[in-house]
């Protein structure tokens, strides 16, 4: 029994020694195998795995779920290398030969494949340089996209107005739109009596003028007998021939009566007159295409015309190559009362054209004198067709030469005035920007 136990013990010990030797050899072989795996891991082909065996890569770890290789570390995500030459297409080199097949430059290296220009080198439309024409919007020049660099939400448009300095008198055509409702008798008398102070500046400046008269009553024909007579007799030529007769004619014709329709539509009346007189009026009645067109509204009631002011104004200006030649002025009720709430239509019409507004309740002598002076001053000014977005960036050229001084911008009537008027025949160009 004792001998059997010793034999068993001996066999057990030998087995343990043999097993220990095998474990050490297996550990040694495993260590060498792991070393080779670490060294050549990237060169081994990917091993297909079933969906249940895939290990989800950690977020942001750059590991390609297809083969465990990070596509952003210079290794091709398809097999860890670029099939062309082992170069990563994300490092700025084309897989084929290092160049972009679209334009010779790799779009991944910050170079524009379309024209070879790097958008990050100062030619980028986002860095202040215009890709369309190379003009920096910060230098006051309208870039290709018309965006104001100081106010990105504002879209700007370039405008250029051209004029030729006339050799002779300035032409001004004036339309008087007079309220002929029952409450206007006194105002018509005041207008007639004080007209001489209105016309004085016209005489002094030798302005070539022509006047027409209509009423706010649009229920009857716009071109009445009074209108036709005014166009014939109220001209600078007639005044030069006989000033006394001219003044008497104005005083008589401006008193249009007080039996007109009580729903006054002064702005519509001016549109109706304009469409007739510029489109199919007889030669002696027509207003001139190259003259200032001044509309003066005189009413103690609000305007009740049907359309929007923009629509009415477009009808007044469509006959002029330069919309700035049209100016509207108003002598209306601006004080508190039943009608003051809507006089704003006349006021807004004047504002849109660079005209002025006065109160019909004020002294007519002062009102007409100021109005005549304002209109007569237009003879020395050059109108802008639109209102500049930034008047400080207006550019004035005379015969192609830029004038940095010797002129000023009048915001009230939206015109350019020269300290010394350019010689007759001079080509005048005004460049500026407007908001779309």
C-alpha positions as CSV (number, residue, x, y, z in Angstrom):
1,X,0.0,0.0,0.0
2,X,2.8,2.4,0.9
3,X,4.7,1.6,-2.3
4,X,1.6,2.3,-4.4
5,X,1.1,5.7,-2.8
6,X,4.7,6.7,-3.5
7,X,4.3,5.7,-7.1
8,X,1.2,7.8,-7.4
9,X,2.9,10.7,-5.8
10,X,5.9,10.4,-8.1
11,X,3.6,10.4,-11.2
12,X,1.7,13.4,-9.9
13,X,4.9,15.4,-9.5
14,X,6.2,14.5,-12.9
15,X,2.9,15.6,-14.4
16,X,3.1,18.9,-12.7
17,X,6.7,19.5,-13.9
18,X,5.7,18.6,-17.5
19,X,2.6,20.8,-17.3
20,X,4.6,23.8,-16.0
21,X,7.1,23.4,-18.8
22,X,4.3,23.4,-21.4
23,X,2.7,26.6,-19.9
24,X,6.0,28.4,-20.0
25,X,6.7,27.4,-23.6
26,X,3.1,28.4,-24.5
27,X,3.5,31.8,-22.7
28,X,6.8,32.3,-24.5
29,X,5.3,31.5,-27.9
30,X,2.3,33.7,-27.2
31,X,4.5,36.7,-26.2
32,X,6.5,36.3,-29.5
33,X,3.3,36.0,-31.5
34,X,1.8,39.2,-29.8
35,X,5.0,41.1,-30.7
36,X,4.8,40.1,-34.3
37,X,1.1,41.1,-34.3
38,X,1.9,44.5,-32.9
39,X,4.6,45.0,-35.5
40,X,2.7,43.9,-38.6
41,X,-0.9,44.5,-37.6
42,X,-1.4,47.3,-40.1
43,X,-0.2,45.0,-42.9
44,X,-2.6,42.2,-42.3
45,X,-5.7,42.0,-44.5
46,X,-9.0,42.7,-42.8
47,X,-10.7,39.7,-41.2
48,X,-14.4,39.4,-42.0
49,X,-16.5,39.5,-38.9
50,X,-20.1,38.8,-38.2
51,X,-22.3,41.6,-36.9
52,X,-22.4,40.1,-33.5
53,X,-18.5,40.1,-33.3
54,X,-18.0,43.8,-34.3
55,X,-16.6,46.1,-31.6
56,X,-18.1,49.6,-31.7
57,X,-15.3,52.2,-31.9
58,X,-15.3,54.8,-29.1
59,X,-16.8,58.2,-30.2
60,X,-14.2,60.5,-31.6
61,X,-11.6,57.8,-31.7
62,X,-11.1,58.0,-35.5
63,X,-11.6,54.2,-35.9
64,X,-13.0,53.0,-39.2
65,X,-15.9,50.7,-38.4
66,X,-15.1,48.8,-41.6
67,X,-11.6,47.6,-40.6
68,X,-10.6,49.4,-37.4
69,X,-8.4,51.8,-39.2
70,X,-8.8,55.6,-38.7
71,X,-9.5,57.3,-42.1
72,X,-8.3,60.6,-40.8
73,X,-4.8,59.4,-39.8
74,X,-3.4,59.0,-43.3
75,X,-4.7,55.5,-43.8
76,X,-7.2,54.6,-46.6
77,X,-10.4,53.5,-44.9
78,X,-11.0,50.9,-47.6
79,X,-7.9,48.8,-46.7
80,X,-5.7,51.2,-44.7
81,X,-3.8,52.3,-47.7
82,X,-4.4,54.2,-51.0
83,X,-4.9,51.7,-53.8
84,X,-2.9,53.9,-56.1
85,X,0.3,54.4,-54.2
86,X,-0.3,54.0,-50.5
87,X,-0.8,57.7,-50.0
88,X,-3.8,59.1,-48.1
89,X,-6.1,61.2,-50.3
90,X,-6.9,63.2,-47.3
91,X,-3.4,64.5,-46.9
92,X,-3.5,66.7,-50.0
93,X,-2.3,64.1,-52.5
94,X,-4.4,62.5,-55.2
95,X,-4.5,58.7,-55.0
96,X,-3.4,58.5,-58.6
97,X,-0.4,60.8,-58.9
98,X,-0.6,63.5,-56.3
99,X,-2.6,65.9,-58.4
100,X,-6.3,66.7,-58.6
101,X,-7.8,65.2,-61.7
102,X,-10.4,68.0,-61.8
103,X,-7.9,70.9,-61.9
104,X,-4.5,69.5,-60.9
105,X,-4.9,70.5,-57.2
106,X,-6.2,68.4,-54.4
107,X,-9.4,70.0,-52.8
108,X,-8.4,68.4,-49.5
109,X,-5.3,70.6,-49.0
110,X,-7.2,73.9,-48.9
111,X,-6.8,74.6,-52.6
112,X,-9.7,75.4,-54.9
113,X,-10.0,72.6,-57.5
114,X,-11.8,74.9,-59.9
115,X,-9.1,77.4,-60.5
116,X,-6.2,76.5,-58.3
117,X,-6.7,79.3,-55.9
118,X,-6.7,78.7,-52.2
119,X,-9.8,80.1,-50.6
120,X,-7.9,80.5,-47.4
121,X,-5.2,82.8,-48.9
122,X,-7.1,86.0,-49.0
123,X,-9.1,85.2,-52.2
124,X,-11.9,83.6,-50.1
125,X,-15.2,85.4,-50.5
126,X,-15.6,85.1,-46.8
127,X,-12.4,87.0,-45.9
128,X,-13.4,90.3,-47.4
129,X,-12.3,89.8,-51.0
130,X,-14.8,89.7,-53.9
131,X,-14.2,86.5,-55.9
132,X,-16.1,88.0,-58.8
133,X,-13.8,91.0,-59.5
134,X,-11.2,91.1,-56.8
135,X,-12.7,94.3,-55.2
136,X,-12.7,94.5,-51.5
137,X,-16.2,95.6,-50.2
138,X,-14.5,97.4,-47.4
139,X,-13.1,100.1,-49.7
140,X,-16.4,101.6,-50.5
141,X,-16.9,99.8,-53.8
142,X,-19.9,97.8,-54.3
143,X,-18.8,94.1,-54.5
144,X,-20.3,91.6,-56.8
145,X,-23.0,90.5,-54.3
146,X,-23.9,94.1,-53.4
147,X,-23.7,93.6,-49.6
148,X,-22.9,96.5,-47.4
149,X,-19.8,95.4,-45.3
150,X,-20.9,97.5,-42.4
151,X,-24.5,96.2,-42.4
152,X,-24.5,92.7,-43.9
153,X,-28.3,92.6,-44.2
154,X,-28.4,95.6,-46.5
155,X,-28.2,94.8,-50.3
156,X,-26.8,97.7,-52.3
157,X,-27.1,98.6,-56.0
158,X,-24.8,100.8,-58.1
159,X,-26.5,103.8,-59.8
160,X,-25.0,106.3,-62.3
161,X,-26.9,109.4,-63.3
162,X,-25.7,111.4,-66.4
163,X,-26.4,115.0,-67.3
164,X,-25.3,117.5,-69.9
165,X,-25.0,121.1,-68.9
166,X,-27.5,123.0,-70.9
167,X,-26.6,126.1,-72.9
168,X,-29.4,128.4,-72.0
169,X,-32.3,128.7,-69.6
170,X,-33.4,125.9,-67.2
171,X,-36.8,124.4,-68.0
172,X,-39.4,123.9,-65.2
173,X,-43.0,122.7,-65.8
174,X,-45.5,123.2,-62.9
175,X,-48.8,121.6,-62.4
176,X,-51.1,123.2,-59.8
177,X,-53.7,120.8,-58.3
178,X,-56.2,122.9,-56.5
179,X,-59.1,121.7,-54.3
180,X,-62.4,122.9,-55.7
181,X,-64.6,121.8,-52.9
182,X,-66.9,124.2,-50.9
183,X,-64.5,125.1,-48.2
184,X,-61.7,126.4,-50.4
185,X,-62.9,129.9,-51.5
186,X,-60.6,131.8,-49.1
187,X,-57.6,129.7,-49.9
188,X,-58.0,130.2,-53.7
189,X,-58.2,134.0,-53.2
190,X,-55.0,134.0,-51.0
191,X,-53.2,131.9,-53.6
192,X,-54.2,134.3,-56.4
193,X,-53.4,137.5,-54.4
194,X,-49.9,136.3,-53.3
195,X,-48.8,134.7,-56.5
196,X,-46.4,137.6,-57.4
197,X,-44.0,136.6,-54.6
198,X,-43.9,133.0,-55.9
199,X,-42.9,134.0,-59.4
200,X,-40.2,136.6,-58.5
201,X,-37.3,134.2,-58.3
202,X,-38.4,132.7,-61.7
203,X,-38.1,136.1,-63.2
204,X,-34.7,136.8,-61.6
205,X,-33.2,133.5,-62.7
206,X,-34.8,133.7,-66.2
207,X,-36.3,130.3,-65.9
208,X,-38.1,128.9,-68.9
209,X,-41.4,127.8,-67.3
210,X,-44.8,126.5,-68.2
211,X,-47.8,126.0,-65.9
212,X,-51.0,124.0,-65.9
213,X,-54.0,123.9,-63.5
214,X,-56.4,121.1,-62.6
215,X,-58.7,120.4,-59.7
216,X,-59.0,117.6,-57.2
217,X,-62.3,116.6,-58.7
218,X,-61.6,113.4,-60.8
219,X,-65.3,112.8,-61.6
220,X,-65.0,115.1,-64.6
221,X,-62.5,115.4,-67.4
222,X,-59.1,116.2,-66.1
223,X,-58.2,118.4,-69.0
224,X,-60.9,121.1,-68.7
225,X,-61.1,124.5,-70.5
226,X,-59.3,126.1,-67.6
227,X,-56.5,123.6,-68.0
228,X,-56.1,124.2,-71.7
229,X,-56.1,128.0,-71.2
230,X,-53.5,127.8,-68.4
231,X,-51.1,125.8,-70.5
232,X,-51.5,128.4,-73.3
233,X,-51.2,131.6,-71.2
234,X,-49.1,130.7,-68.1
235,X,-45.7,130.6,-69.7
236,X,-42.4,132.5,-69.3
237,X,-42.8,133.7,-72.9
238,X,-46.2,135.2,-72.1
239,X,-44.9,136.8,-69.0
240,X,-42.0,138.4,-70.9
241,X,-44.4,139.8,-73.5
242,X,-46.8,141.3,-70.9
243,X,-46.2,140.6,-67.2
244,X,-49.4,142.5,-66.1
245,X,-51.6,140.4,-68.4
246,X,-49.8,137.2,-67.3
247,X,-50.5,138.0,-63.6
248,X,-54.1,138.7,-64.3
249,X,-54.5,135.4,-66.1
250,X,-53.0,133.4,-63.3
251,X,-55.2,135.2,-60.6
252,X,-58.3,134.4,-62.7
253,X,-57.5,130.8,-63.7
254,X,-56.3,129.7,-60.2
255,X,-59.8,130.4,-58.8
256,X,-61.2,127.1,-60.0
257,X,-64.5,127.4,-58.0
258,X,-66.0,125.6,-55.1
259,X,-68.5,123.2,-56.7
260,X,-66.2,120.3,-57.1
261,X,-66.8,116.7,-55.8
262,X,-66.2,116.8,-52.0
263,X,-64.2,113.5,-52.1
264,X,-60.8,115.1,-53.1
265,X,-58.3,113.0,-55.0
266,X,-55.5,115.3,-55.7
267,X,-52.8,112.7,-56.3
268,X,-55.0,110.8,-58.7
269,X,-55.8,114.1,-60.6
270,X,-52.1,114.7,-61.0
271,X,-51.6,111.2,-62.4
272,X,-54.5,111.6,-64.9
273,X,-53.1,114.9,-66.1
274,X,-49.6,113.5,-66.5
275,X,-50.8,110.5,-68.5
276,X,-52.8,112.7,-70.9
277,X,-50.4,115.6,-71.3
278,X,-47.3,113.5,-71.9
279,X,-48.9,110.8,-73.9
280,X,-51.5,112.4,-76.3
281,X,-51.7,116.1,-75.5
282,X,-51.5,118.5,-78.4
283,X,-48.1,120.0,-79.1
284,X,-48.7,123.4,-77.5
285,X,-50.2,121.8,-74.4
286,X,-47.5,119.2,-73.7
287,X,-44.9,119.5,-70.9
288,X,-41.3,119.1,-71.9
289,X,-39.5,115.8,-71.5
290,X,-36.2,117.4,-70.4
291,X,-37.7,119.9,-67.9
292,X,-38.2,119.6,-64.2
293,X,-41.8,118.5,-63.5
294,X,-43.2,120.2,-60.3
295,X,-46.6,119.2,-58.9
296,X,-48.1,121.5,-56.2
297,X,-51.1,120.2,-54.3
298,X,-53.3,122.8,-52.6
299,X,-56.1,121.4,-50.4
300,X,-57.6,121.6,-46.9
301,X,-58.8,118.0,-47.0
302,X,-56.9,114.7,-47.1
303,X,-56.2,112.9,-50.3
304,X,-58.6,110.0,-51.0
305,X,-57.0,108.7,-54.2
306,X,-57.5,104.9,-54.8
307,X,-54.0,103.5,-55.3
308,X,-50.9,103.3,-53.3
309,X,-48.5,106.3,-53.4
310,X,-45.8,104.1,-55.1
311,X,-48.2,103.3,-57.9
312,X,-49.3,106.9,-58.4
313,X,-45.6,108.1,-58.3
314,X,-44.6,105.5,-60.9
315,X,-47.1,107.0,-63.3
316,X,-45.7,110.5,-62.8
317,X,-42.1,109.4,-63.3
318,X,-42.4,107.0,-66.1
319,X,-42.3,109.8,-68.7
320,X,-38.9,111.0,-67.5
321,X,-35.6,109.4,-68.2
322,X,-34.4,110.7,-64.8
323,X,-37.1,110.2,-62.1
324,X,-35.4,112.9,-60.0
325,X,-36.8,115.5,-62.4
326,X,-40.2,114.9,-60.7
327,X,-40.8,116.8,-57.5
328,X,-44.0,117.2,-55.5
329,X,-44.9,120.0,-53.1
330,X,-48.0,120.4,-51.0
331,X,-49.9,123.3,-49.2
332,X,-52.3,121.2,-47.1
333,X,-53.9,121.1,-43.6
334,X,-51.2,119.7,-41.3
335,X,-52.9,120.9,-38.0
336,X,-55.1,119.0,-35.7
337,X,-58.5,118.4,-36.9
338,X,-60.7,116.1,-39.0
339,X,-58.5,116.2,-42.1
340,X,-55.0,116.2,-40.5
341,X,-55.0,112.5,-40.0
342,X,-54.7,111.8,-43.7
343,X,-52.6,114.7,-45.0
344,X,-49.7,112.4,-44.6
345,X,-50.3,111.0,-48.1
346,X,-49.4,114.4,-49.5
347,X,-46.5,114.7,-47.1
348,X,-45.2,111.2,-47.9
349,X,-45.5,112.0,-51.7
350,X,-43.3,115.1,-51.2
351,X,-40.8,113.2,-49.1
352,X,-40.5,110.4,-51.8
353,X,-39.6,113.0,-54.4
354,X,-37.5,115.4,-52.4
355,X,-40.2,118.1,-52.3
356,X,-41.5,120.2,-49.4
357,X,-44.8,120.6,-47.5
358,X,-46.4,123.7,-45.9
359,X,-49.5,124.3,-43.9
360,X,-52.5,125.9,-45.7
361,X,-53.4,127.7,-42.5
362,X,-50.2,129.7,-42.5
363,X,-49.6,133.1,-44.1
364,X,-49.8,132.5,-47.8
365,X,-47.4,135.4,-48.6
366,X,-44.6,133.6,-46.7
367,X,-45.6,130.2,-47.9
368,X,-45.6,131.1,-51.6
369,X,-42.4,133.1,-51.3
370,X,-40.6,130.1,-49.7
371,X,-42.1,127.7,-52.2
372,X,-41.1,129.8,-55.2
373,X,-37.5,130.1,-53.9
374,X,-37.2,126.3,-53.3
375,X,-38.5,125.5,-56.8
376,X,-36.4,128.2,-58.5
377,X,-33.2,126.8,-56.8
378,X,-33.6,123.6,-58.8
379,X,-32.4,125.5,-61.9
380,X,-28.9,125.4,-60.5
381,X,-29.0,121.8,-59.3
382,X,-28.7,118.3,-60.9
383,X,-31.3,115.8,-59.7
384,X,-30.4,112.3,-58.6
385,X,-32.8,109.6,-59.9
386,X,-32.8,107.8,-56.6
387,X,-31.8,108.5,-52.9
388,X,-28.2,107.6,-52.1
389,X,-27.7,105.0,-49.3
390,X,-24.6,106.8,-48.1
391,X,-24.2,110.4,-49.4
392,X,-20.6,110.5,-48.2
393,X,-19.7,108.0,-51.0
394,X,-21.2,110.0,-53.9
395,X,-18.7,110.4,-56.8
396,X,-19.0,113.3,-59.2
397,X,-17.2,113.4,-62.5
398,X,-17.2,116.3,-65.1
399,X,-16.0,115.3,-68.5
400,X,-14.5,112.1,-67.0
401,X,-12.5,113.9,-64.3
402,X,-13.4,113.2,-60.7
403,X,-14.3,116.3,-58.6
404,X,-13.4,115.9,-54.9
405,X,-14.7,119.3,-54.1
406,X,-16.6,122.2,-55.6
407,X,-20.0,120.6,-55.2
408,X,-22.4,119.6,-52.4
409,X,-25.3,117.2,-51.9
410,X,-28.7,118.6,-50.9
411,X,-30.6,115.9,-49.0
412,X,-33.8,117.9,-48.9
413,X,-34.4,117.9,-52.7
414,X,-31.9,115.0,-53.5
415,X,-29.8,117.0,-55.9
416,X,-26.1,117.9,-56.6
417,X,-25.2,121.6,-56.6
418,X,-22.0,123.1,-58.0
419,X,-20.3,126.1,-56.6
420,X,-19.3,127.0,-60.1
421,X,-21.6,125.6,-62.7
422,X,-19.7,123.6,-65.4
423,X,-19.5,125.1,-68.8
424,X,-22.2,124.5,-71.4
425,X,-22.1,121.1,-73.0
426,X,-20.1,119.5,-70.1
427,X,-20.8,115.9,-69.4
428,X,-21.7,115.4,-65.7
429,X,-21.9,111.9,-64.2
430,X,-22.9,111.1,-60.6
431,X,-22.2,107.6,-59.2
432,X,-23.6,106.3,-55.9
433,X,-25.3,103.3,-54.3
434,X,-28.9,102.8,-53.2
435,X,-30.5,100.1,-51.0
436,X,-32.5,97.6,-53.1
